[in-house]
Amino acid sequence: MPATLEVVCTDDDCELDMFELHYTYDMPDDVGVGDFACPYCGGVDCLEAVEL
């Protein structure tokens, strides 16, 4: 099963709470939350992975 990554945006001005990224098998193993931007506010330094 491909990995998933739950992400929260910590920007106080952003209305997005949480989103989930569903990877394909072709996604490199070293891809992490720092490789993405918030789909709502566009911020990159405000994303944090949710540790379950």
Secondary structure, 3 states (H helix, E strand, C coil): CCCEEEEEECCCCCCCCEEEEECCCCCCCCCCHHHCCCCCCCCCCCEEECCC
